[in-house]
């Protein structure tokens, strides 16, 4: 919803009813991730996308029908590679789309949720997308890390069960479908909810204000990270040299990292790229970084000789073999990169591979699933009716 929030909020404030289709689950090669949304405004305007153009026509018609009769629906598009064209999903993937009406009446909390998102305050929106009792479908619960939730899914028991789980998802910045018994029972099926987490962007900390850092910052911003470039040398660490960074900081790298770790600003999504090439900077920094248990990635640039020397210095500083195993060095995947931009792509590729479990091989030389992660292993739940033809 984030990418269509401004349009949705404008219609909401005007008192209009908006048809909203949201991708809640995907399998195989579905082109858009869970959380992608499409709006159908009161004037018939379509905003956003749920499939990159594959099934937008069918979703558009269904959204208009939902606004007309007020009944939200969970719709599946794409069944198999053989008949994907029949429903318009040319990629052969499968996606579930929850289509509902959003207005001041159905979503009174939208303005406050939007304010949280804009202010980078963590908030999750939980929506019932399937239930044996039709009256539960479309009910919402707003969950924040510490505050009392607002809204209800239908009962106190269901709310309590879902809040516990969703706060865990919110801490990870994850959005997913959760399944419970009809009244929130941990065992059983019947109620499915979609939890959309709006957490602050994950952080990318780039240490070393060199030309490679500018390219890494650019790619990091493109991937959705909040990018900080840090260097102790004020002549190099200037905003003009790093226009794509959110923050440019003049400070000794290890002091900056330690201070932000102690302040709770570093989490399990944070990635660190050490590009300093100088032992007096990178060794103290890596001492701090490799002892932080929650980082997603720590990479350090340098030749293999630099890498060996760095490892010797870190061992002398008392780091264990397990801590040193967390270091990605020399940084990046073997792409044959030479320029700063190519090197940044190499680093980004390694970060992506480590995040999702990819091996870094050429896809043309591999078999099996293209996408990695928990979503690929899930079986399709049967509780969604077949989609109408988009042709």
Residue pairs with C-beta under 8 A, 6 or more apart in sequence:
1 8
1 20
1 22
1 35
1 37
1 125
1 196
2 35
2 117
2 198
3 36
3 37
3 48
4 37
4 38
4 39
4 47
4 48
5 114
5 117
7 39
7 41
7 47
7 48
8 18
8 20
8 39
8 47
8 102
8 110
9 110
9 111
9 114
11 18
11 39
11 41
11 42
12 18
12 102
12 103
12 104
12 107
12 110
12 111
13 111
15 103
15 104
16 41
16 42
16 103
17 42
17 67
17 101
17 102
17 103
18 39
18 40
18 41
18 42
18 67
18 101
18 102
18 103
19 39
19 40
19 63
19 64
19 66
19 67
19 99
19 100
19 101
19 102
20 37
20 38
20 39
20 40
20 63
20 99
20 100
20 101
20 102
21 37
21 38
21 40
21 50
21 59
21 62
21 63
21 97
21 98
21 99
22 35
22 36
22 37
22 38
22 50
22 97
22 98
22 99
22 100
22 194
22 196
23 30
23 32
23 33
23 34
23 35
23 36
23 37
23 50
23 51
23 95
23 96
23 97
24 34
24 74
24 96
24 97
24 98
24 129
24 177
24 194
25 34
25 95
25 96
25 176
25 177
25 194
25 375
25 378
26 32
26 33
26 34
26 93
26 94
26 95
26 96
26 375
27 93
27 94
27 95
27 375
27 376
27 378
27 380
28 91
28 92
28 93
28 94
28 369
28 371
29 91
29 92
29 93
29 370
29 371
30 51
30 78
30 89
30 91
30 93
30 94
30 95
31 51
31 52
31 54
31 91
31 93
32 49
32 50
32 51
32 52
32 95
34 175
34 176
34 177
34 194
34 375
35 175
35 196
36 48
36 49
36 50
37 48
37 50
38 46
38 47
38 48
38 49
38 50
38 56
38 59
38 60
38 63
39 45
39 46
39 47
39 48
40 46
40 60
40 63
40 64
40 67
41 47
46 56
46 60
49 56
50 56
50 59
50 95
50 97
51 59
51 77
51 88
51 89
51 95
54 77
54 88
54 89
54 90
54 91
55 77
55 78
55 87
55 88
55 89
55 95
55 97
55 387
55 390
57 88
57 390
58 75
58 77
58 87
58 88
58 387
58 388
58 389
58 390
59 75
59 77
59 97
59 99
61 388
62 73
62 75
62 99
62 388
63 99
66 72
66 73
66 99
66 100
66 101
67 101
70 101
71 134
72 98
72 99
72 100
72 101
72 129
72 137
72 138
73 98
73 99
74 96
74 97
74 98
74 99
74 129
74 130
74 137
74 192
74 383
74 384
75 96
75 97
75 98
75 99
75 384
75 385
75 387
76 94
76 95
76 96
76 97
76 384
76 385
76 386
76 387
77 87
77 88
77 89
77 94
77 95
77 96
77 97
77 387
77 390
78 84
78 87
78 89
78 91
78 92
78 93
78 94
78 95
78 387
79 87
79 94
79 386
80 92
81 92
84 90
84 91
84 92
84 93
85 391
86 389
86 391
87 387
87 388
87 389
87 390
88 389
88 390
88 391
89 95
94 380
96 129
96 177
96 384
98 127
98 129
98 194
100 106
100 127
100 138
102 110
104 110
106 138
107 140
109 140
109 142
109 150
109 151
112 142
113 123
113 125
113 142
113 198
116 122
116 123
116 144
116 198
117 123
117 198
120 200
120 201
121 144
121 200
122 144
122 145
122 170
122 171
122 197
122 198
122 199
122 200
123 142
123 143
123 144
123 170
123 198
124 142
124 143
124 144
124 166
124 167
124 169
124 170
124 195
124 196
124 197
124 198
125 140
125 141
125 142
125 143
125 195
125 196
125 198
126 140
126 141
126 142
126 143
126 153
126 162
126 166
126 193
126 194
126 195
126 196
127 138
127 139
127 140
127 193
127 194
127 196
128 136
128 137
128 138
128 139
128 140
128 153
128 154
128 191
128 192
128 193
129 137
129 177
129 192
129 193
129 194
130 137
130 190
130 191
130 192
130 383
130 384
131 137
131 154
131 182
131 190
131 191
131 192
132 182
132 190
132 191
133 154
133 182
135 154
136 153
136 154
136 191
139 151
139 152
139 153
139 154
140 151
140 153
141 149
141 150
141 151
141 152
141 153
141 159
141 162
141 163
141 166
142 149
142 150
142 151
143 149
143 162
143 163
143 166
143 167
143 170
143 195
144 170
145 167
145 170
145 171
149 159
149 163
152 159
153 159
153 162
153 184
153 191
153 193
154 183
155 183
155 184
157 183
157 184
158 180
158 183
158 184
158 191
159 184
160 184
161 180
161 184
161 185
161 186
162 178
162 180
162 184
162 193
162 195
165 178
165 195
166 178
166 195
166 197
169 175
169 176
169 195
169 197
170 197
170 199
171 199
171 267
172 197
172 199
172 268
172 269
173 197
173 199
173 200
173 202
173 269
174 197
175 194
175 195
175 196
175 197
176 194
176 195
176 375
177 192
177 193
177 194
177 195
178 192
178 193
178 194
178 195
179 189
179 191
179 192
179 381
180 186
180 188
180 189
180 190
180 191
180 192
180 193
181 187
181 188
181 189
181 190
181 191
182 188
182 190
182 191
183 191
184 191
192 381
192 383
200 226
201 224
201 225
201 226
202 224
202 225
202 226
202 267
202 269
202 270
202 271
202 296
203 225
203 226
203 227
203 228
203 265
203 266
203 267
203 269
203 270
203 271
204 216
204 217
204 220
204 223
204 225
204 226
204 227
204 228
204 270
204 271
204 272
204 273
205 228
205 230
205 257
205 270
205 271
205 272
205 273
206 213
206 216
206 217
206 220
206 227
206 228
206 229
206 230
206 245
206 273
206 275
207 229
207 230
207 231
207 253
207 257
207 272
207 273
207 274
207 275
207 276
207 281
207 282
207 285
208 231
208 253
208 274
208 275
208 276
208 277
208 281
208 282
208 301
209 229
209 230
209 231
209 233
209 236
209 237
209 238
209 241
209 242
209 248
210 236
210 275
210 276
210 277
211 340
212 275
212 301
212 340
212 343
212 344
213 229
213 242
213 273
213 275
214 241
214 242
214 244
214 340
215 339
215 340
215 341
215 343
215 344
216 273
216 275
216 343
216 344
216 347
216 348
217 227
217 229
217 242
217 244
217 245
218 244
218 341
218 344
219 344
219 345
219 347
219 348
220 227
220 244
220 271
220 348
221 227
221 244
221 245
221 246
223 348
223 351
223 352
225 271
226 246
226 247
227 244
227 245
227 246
227 247
228 245
228 246
228 247
228 248
228 249
229 237
229 242
229 245
229 247
229 248
229 249
230 237
230 248
230 249
230 250
230 251
230 253
230 256
231 237
231 249
231 250
231 253
231 276
232 250
232 251
232 252
232 253
232 281
233 250
234 250
237 248
237 249
237 250
238 248
239 245
239 248
241 248
242 248
249 256
252 281
252 284
253 274
253 276
253 281
253 282
253 284
253 285
254 281
254 284
254 285
254 287
254 288
257 266
257 272
257 285
257 288
257 289
257 292
258 288
260 266
261 288
261 292
266 292
266 294
266 295
267 294
268 294
268 295
268 296
269 296
270 294
270 295
270 296
271 295
271 296
271 297
271 298
271 299
271 351
272 289
272 295
272 297
272 298
272 299
273 299
273 300
273 301
273 331
273 347
274 282
274 285
274 286
274 289
274 298
274 299
274 300
274 301
274 331
275 300
275 301
275 331
276 282
276 285
276 301
277 301
277 302
277 306
279 309
279 310
279 313
282 300
282 310
283 310
283 313
283 314
283 317
286 298
286 300
286 310
286 314
286 319
286 327
287 314
287 317
287 319
289 295
289 298
290 298
290 314
290 319
290 323
290 324
290 326
290 327
291 319
291 323
295 326
296 351
296 354
296 355
297 328
297 350
297 351
297 354
297 355
298 326
298 327
298 328
299 327
299 328
299 329
299 331
299 332
299 347
299 350
299 351
300 307
300 310
300 327
300 328
300 329
300 330
300 331
301 329
301 330
301 331
301 343
302 310
302 329
302 330
302 331
303 330
304 330
307 329
307 330
310 329
311 324
314 324
315 324
328 350
328 354
331 346
331 347
331 350
332 343
332 346
332 347
332 349
332 350
333 346
333 349
333 350
333 353
333 360
334 346
334 360
335 342
335 345
335 346
335 349
336 342
337 343
337 345
337 346
349 360
350 360
352 358
353 359
353 360
356 371
356 372
356 373
357 372
357 373
358 372
359 366
363 370
369 376
